[in-house]
């Protein structure tokens, strides 16, 4: 069965932090392609593997496990979507490259926006897109919100969770990356933009 953009089922998962996410899945649980996707994730994701193993052992997943299985496939689809035109951030990549060359192996920067709260930009350590920059809300993996990824050419792959407010925050950061770098990691504020910047 081929994937369709039409939602087939709706699920809710709850994180340990108390945050809940409700999302639409493009699959029914008995769709062959759904299990192909989950089994593919299981090759590199221990949580996905535990779900595949549970289904193989017991013949079914619990409702909670089933919801998480759909969420993993949903998230993987979000992260593999084609680039969305939200601006060019080549200055950010160049800045983090210079920080990397200075000896900081995996540089990160935290942005604080009045309308967004914390947004963290972190250079990836490896995986399928080494050196690219993940954009999240800064929470631990598994309970965070992934807004998208800035590629090495400065283009951005945006997830479904990327909001206009986060895009505006990234644009404000992009407008003066050299100025932020020149402050040597000290927190800074732009009163007009309502943005604060600091190195992690």
Helices and strands as residue ranges (DSSP letters): E 9-14, E 20-25, H 32-42, H 46-58, H 63-79, H 90-101, E 108-113, E 117-123, G 127-129, E 133-136, E 146-150, E 156-158, H 164-174, H 177-181, E 188-190, E 195-199
